[in-house]
Amino acid sequence: MRHCAASATGSALHFHYPLLMKTSIALKLSALVLAMGAALSGCSSMGGKAAADDQPTAFTLAVIGDVPYGTSPTDTRQTVLHPRFISALNADADVALVAHIGDTHAGKQYCTQPYNQTVFDHWSAFKKPLVYTPGDNEWADCHKAKEGGGSYNKATGNIDYVVDATGTPVDYAKGNPVANLELVRSMFFSKPGQTLGAPMKVHSQAVEFNPAHPADKAYVENVWWEQSGVLFVTMNIPGGSNNGTDPWYGTPSMSAEQQKEVAERTGAALRWIDAAYNRATTKGNIAIVILSQADMWDVDDAASGAAHLSQYKQYLDKIAEGTKAYGMPVLMVVGDSHTFRSDNPLTKGAPCVVEVESGKPAVSCSDSRAVAMTAARKSPADAYLAQDHGYNVPNFHRIVVHGETMPLEWLSLRVDPAANAPHSVDAFGPFSWKRVQPAMQ
């Protein structure tokens, strides 16, 4: 793995390389250097807030996910704290923008329009740009009874929906995932190509879709933007249900509607991944950051074990292939499994740390406490073994952000285009990171 760091001095660009590089990679890097020089000297603008941020200066992105959470439909403790958490993010002068990578409520809370409105109203207080990619709990898993959807009745062949005291279904659209995703889009993505919070322009698949695949224009939530020479890309990949293929409501098999949803969303995401790597290579970006919800290596106590991750392999194949060909640092930040983790699951036996006690410093994944915790979820201590498909991608890194439990925290991701950090569990190329647990008054 290698990384080139660029800094501008007048109109000149200076690049610094590690001493050891394979000749073929060095030749490819030379082409990327020329492309990046052209891109930076031209200072290509996306307009609005993003234009100033295209300059190659250091900045910090705060990443959150799986928040606010509750242990039941009536547990509002984190919801009450949520505005104070946002105020703390606003008050942090180091934070330039925020990304929420999915799950605005827990898997034991209902999917309702009033709840979504509460989150939306809270987010309106953000004074920094907020990029959001949906998680499974706010749409893909709404069909589950514990989220207020329903259960398949084998005796009748019908769905027994969860209802309130008046007999009214508690979930929006009876928990139908497609309807709930449309609700999320209508509320949180009403302005394609613009972030929530302080407006910042981004590129949305709703506008930049492949004309050969017109259904892709529905995926307004898939966006990309460039900042300080780094390309950031989000994609809607829900966790927990094997890429959304667990039959809705527990029916014997997927309905035609569910099959269509999975096929169209997966196809759109795979094409969006391709577009991101193509863009980064063509423009000479110094690194890529992928933001998505699913922890595609977390078995999550599934009865079928790692087989319950099989439908994520297509994404990992695409990311592994694209990252190796790109040759520069690629950082993926996800949520879903709730405990902070830093590793490279595309390389067997890579260094790894994981949070074993909520809010406490992470320990080595080989620590007996970490091994016991992951074993309880039917996951291996080395996440690579959950998706053992022969990958060997040293220029990749993955971070899982803390979520679900107290204390509330965010990942402070520093991006410095002049940095060239060795690959470790707290830094990588232009990236370095730390966990922040704010004091909330």
Secondary structure, 3 states (H helix, E strand, C coil): CCCCEEEEECCEEEEECCCCCCHHHHHHHHHHHHHHHHHHHHCCCCCCHHHHHCCCCCEEEEEECCCCCCCCCCCCHHHHHHHHHHHHHHHCCCEEEEEECCCCCCCCCCCCHHHHHHHHHHHCCCCCEEEECCCHHHCCCCCEHHHCCEEEECCCCEEEECECCCCCECCHHHHCHHHHHHHHHHHHCCCCCECEECCCECEECCCCCCCCCHHHHHCCCCEEEEECCEEEEECCCCCCCCCCCCCHHHCCCCCHHHHHHHHHHHHHHHHHHHHHHHHHHHHCCCEEEEECCCCCCCCCCCCCHHHHHHHHHHHHHHHHHHHHHHCCCEEEEECCCCCCEEECCCECCCCCEECCCCCCCCEECCCHHHHHHHHHCCCCCCHHHHHCCCCECCCEEEEECCCCCCCCCEEEEEECCCCCECCCCCEEECEEEEEECCCCC
